[in-house]
Every structure is written in structure tokens, then in C-alpha cells.
Amino acid sequence: MPVDRTDTLAPEHRQWAQHMRDSTPEGQVALTLHTDEAEEQTIAIFSSRNVDGVVAATVGLMDHDVGDDPDEPVFVEILVDARGDAAWVAEIVATIAFHVMKDGWKPAPGVIFERAIEMYSPELQVKHVMFVPPIQWEDDMSEVELDEKVVRPLLAVPITESEAAFVRSHGGEALEDLWARLEVDVFDWSREGVV
């Protein structure tokens, strides 16, 4: 059973975990530590599970600047939201974090991390993730001010191969506009693509 490890966190990480706890619906909340295959990197993952689904978020990714300008650092935490009983969501968000921490991948709105879902749940039509501002929260999650940092959370939304091709041709905002027009539930990971 997952264990709450909030007391082991650095102060800013603890603030972020508390913000997530305050921002998610009531349910079973846990903070677990995930280690990469080489056992070189560790990331804490917050998760909140209820009858509707699972929300998971990195805790501590903010220690890695993902911006392009050293004079203007960009600090992010990654969120994942899935309807239903998606036990692998924490693993997916941890894997995303390890690519950022170890490989220097830079998440940003409209950026795709390929095959992030396929390795955990190959039967799904959604194989990749595209990052967007957190759409299920209003202004509460666009920027989160902590004592020493401003965190810009990003939501990793699952997308299909055809949607990824559409983003490569038309950009992430075009896909988001299409989702809005068609009223697509992007938190339903069993969905099919819209293009």
C-alpha cells in the first residue's frame, strides 16, 4: 500500500504536494518514491485516487530548469489525469520525469513525448502525451507561487498517433481547438483519436 512520505520532502516540494492535496477531489492520497531502472534518479509522485479516476503529479521536478534561457529559468511539475482505475498513471508520470531529469527533454505546451503510454498500456489507442496547461483547473494551476519559486504545472494529455501527426503539421493549439469543438473527454484514456 502506498505510504505518505510528505514529511521527507524539501520545504518547496512539501508546499507543492500540499497544493496538489488541496486542489484534488477527496480520495485516497499517497506520495510514493519512484526510482529509475539504473537506480540513479528518484522522483516523488503525488497521487489522488477516487471513484472517478486518478490524478498524479511529480513532486520535485521543479529542481530542474526546463527553460532555454539560464537568466529566465522555467520550473515545471507534470500532472496526469485519467478516468477510471488507471494503476499505471504514477509510472507514466515518473517515466516522463526521468526523461526530463536524465535526458534533458523539455516539456512545454504543444510538445509531445512519444511512446510515453504505449510501454505501460499498449492496448490503448493513445500512445503519446502532449503537454498543455492544466485545463481541469481554472487559474488555480496556471502558476503556483511557492516560497522561492514559481512553478508552471503542465498536464500530460494522452494522444493517438494520428493526433500526434496532426500536431506535427498544425501545432498543439490546433488540436486543443479541435478537442474543444468536438467536446472530447481527454481524460478518457480509452478514447479513439479525433483526426
HUFENJO-V654116 format. One record per pair of residues at least 4 apart in sequence whose ideal C-beta (glycine too) atoms are under 7 Angstrom apart, sorted by the first residue. I is the first residue (numbers start at 0). J is the second residue. If there is no record, write none. Layout:
BEGIN
I | J
I | J
END
This chain:
BEGIN
1 | 29
1 | 31
1 | 46
2 | 29
2 | 31
3 | 29
3 | 30
4 | 30
4 | 31
4 | 32
4 | 43
5 | 13
5 | 16
5 | 30
8 | 12
8 | 13
8 | 16
8 | 43
8 | 58
9 | 13
10 | 14
10 | 146
11 | 15
11 | 61
11 | 145
11 | 146
11 | 147
11 | 148
12 | 16
12 | 43
12 | 58
12 | 59
13 | 17
14 | 18
14 | 145
14 | 146
15 | 19
15 | 58
15 | 61
15 | 76
15 | 143
15 | 145
15 | 150
16 | 20
16 | 30
16 | 45
16 | 58
17 | 21
18 | 22
18 | 143
19 | 23
19 | 45
19 | 56
20 | 28
22 | 136
22 | 139
22 | 140
23 | 47
23 | 54
24 | 49
25 | 49
26 | 47
26 | 48
26 | 49
27 | 48
28 | 47
29 | 46
30 | 43
30 | 45
30 | 58
31 | 44
31 | 89
32 | 41
32 | 43
33 | 41
33 | 42
33 | 44
33 | 93
34 | 38
34 | 41
35 | 39
35 | 40
35 | 97
35 | 101
40 | 97
40 | 100
40 | 101
42 | 57
42 | 59
42 | 60
42 | 93
42 | 96
42 | 97
43 | 58
43 | 59
44 | 55
44 | 57
44 | 58
44 | 89
44 | 92
44 | 93
45 | 55
45 | 56
45 | 58
46 | 53
46 | 54
46 | 55
46 | 89
47 | 54
48 | 53
51 | 82
52 | 80
52 | 81
52 | 82
52 | 83
52 | 85
52 | 186
53 | 81
53 | 85
53 | 88
54 | 78
54 | 80
55 | 79
55 | 88
55 | 89
55 | 92
56 | 76
56 | 77
56 | 78
56 | 92
57 | 76
57 | 77
57 | 92
57 | 96
58 | 76
60 | 75
60 | 76
60 | 77
60 | 96
60 | 99
61 | 74
61 | 75
61 | 76
61 | 148
61 | 150
63 | 99
63 | 100
64 | 72
64 | 73
64 | 74
65 | 73
65 | 75
65 | 99
65 | 105
65 | 106
66 | 71
66 | 72
66 | 73
73 | 151
74 | 148
74 | 149
74 | 150
74 | 151
75 | 106
75 | 150
75 | 151
75 | 152
75 | 153
76 | 150
76 | 152
77 | 92
77 | 95
77 | 96
77 | 106
77 | 153
77 | 155
78 | 133
78 | 152
78 | 154
78 | 155
79 | 88
79 | 91
79 | 92
79 | 155
80 | 135
80 | 154
80 | 186
81 | 85
81 | 88
81 | 186
81 | 188
82 | 186
82 | 187
82 | 188
85 | 188
87 | 91
87 | 119
87 | 120
88 | 92
89 | 93
90 | 94
90 | 119
91 | 95
91 | 115
91 | 116
91 | 119
92 | 96
92 | 155
93 | 97
94 | 98
94 | 115
95 | 99
95 | 112
95 | 115
95 | 128
95 | 155
96 | 100
97 | 101
98 | 102
98 | 104
98 | 112
99 | 104
99 | 106
104 | 112
105 | 110
106 | 110
106 | 130
106 | 153
107 | 130
108 | 130
108 | 131
108 | 132
108 | 171
109 | 129
109 | 166
109 | 170
109 | 171
109 | 172
110 | 130
111 | 127
111 | 129
111 | 163
111 | 166
112 | 127
112 | 128
113 | 127
114 | 118
114 | 126
114 | 127
115 | 127
115 | 128
116 | 120
116 | 123
116 | 125
116 | 126
116 | 127
116 | 128
116 | 157
117 | 121
117 | 126
123 | 188
123 | 189
124 | 159
124 | 191
124 | 192
125 | 157
125 | 158
125 | 159
125 | 188
126 | 159
126 | 160
127 | 158
127 | 163
128 | 155
128 | 156
128 | 157
128 | 158
129 | 156
129 | 158
129 | 166
129 | 171
130 | 153
130 | 154
130 | 155
131 | 154
131 | 156
131 | 171
131 | 175
132 | 141
132 | 153
132 | 154
133 | 140
133 | 152
133 | 154
134 | 154
136 | 140
140 | 152
142 | 149
142 | 151
143 | 150
143 | 152
144 | 149
145 | 150
156 | 185
157 | 188
158 | 162
158 | 163
159 | 163
159 | 191
159 | 192
160 | 164
161 | 165
161 | 192
161 | 194
162 | 166
162 | 174
162 | 192
162 | 193
162 | 194
163 | 167
164 | 168
165 | 169
165 | 174
165 | 194
166 | 170
166 | 171
166 | 174
169 | 173
171 | 175
172 | 176
173 | 177
174 | 178
175 | 179
176 | 180
177 | 181
177 | 193
177 | 194
178 | 183
178 | 185
178 | 193
181 | 193
183 | 190
183 | 193
184 | 190
END
